[in-house]
Amino acid sequence: MVGSGVPSAAIFCENLADADAPFHFKLLSLIIRTGIIGWIHGSIFANDFASIHYLFIIKSFTMKRLIILLLCCTFGMYINAQEKTLEPRVLLPVPDIDLVQCEKLVIAANDDYDNYEAMSQKEKDIIAIAEWDEVLMHFYSPACSWYCGGQIDTVTASSSLSEKYLAENAHDFSIITAWVEGKEDNEEGEYLLYSFPGTCPRITGVMILNGYTKNEEVWRNNGRVAKLLMYYNDEPYAILNLKDTRDCQIFDVGTLGYEDKSNAPAWTIKFEILEVYPGDKYQDTAITEIYFDGIDVH
């Protein structure tokens, strides 16, 4: 009475229940097994009038098991679908120099080489630090990076404290400016939104200067981010756990963007504040810079 589909279904269940299979796959295996058992019982007893009552009990029990296992399976898949939590892969210390002076010197030297020639050796040494330091080189060095081909259309924010602290500051390649959110009561839920063209090279790394980094006093006086919820194309993607440090924090985030860039749509990454480290003096929360690394450039 039992069809030939049962052996193949059983083999399928064995594969699903493999020791290395995810939790919800194993539950799915149990659900299918339970359904097969119910079908076999129905086939054996369906034409036996004396066993109708027994068949009812078996099928009721099977249905209860199915409902429970389906709920467990759903819960397992829900847990599996939660955002991953990421810690910084590396922390790169910001050099202990006057960053405001450093930026002024670099700008002056880039504007006119004669300005560089007229500088003292100490000032030239500061420019050398800016060009070779692992953090500052991303701002002030002509060295190759993802930005040789990477491009961002817009950076916007849910709010800004004033015109001095706009969203663009979080991607202006200046270590002495910052985005400061403008919500009065609670920073949680405030966000930065980065928009990319479909042709943009893919992103694999996110680099964050947390807080108002330009000097130690300003950094301590303003709030910093403790957790960011990262969205990819408006879908929750990962939670970034940030350390309470001025160091540059580098996160490996997988591969975001499109490999096939022909007719690829625009895409977005959003960073939403979940928790903060409070500042010593101000309730505002600041982010100096969020910038990117990736592939498809060279």
Secondary structure, DSSP 4 states (H G I P E B T S, - for coil): ---THHHHHHHHHHHHT-TTS-HHHHHHHHHHHHHHHHHHHHHHHTT-GGGHHHHHHHHHHHHHHHHHHHHHHHHHHHHHTSPEEE--SEEEPPPSS-HHHHHHHHHHHHH-HHHHHTS-HHHHHHHHHHHHSTTTHHHH-----GGGT---SEEEES--SSGGG-GGGGGSS-TT--EE---SS--TT-EEEEEE-TTSPPEEEEEEEEB-TTSHHHHHHSBEEEEEEEEETTEEEEEEE--SSSSEEEEEEEEES-S--TTPPPEEEEEEEEEEEPPSS---BEEEEEEEEESS--
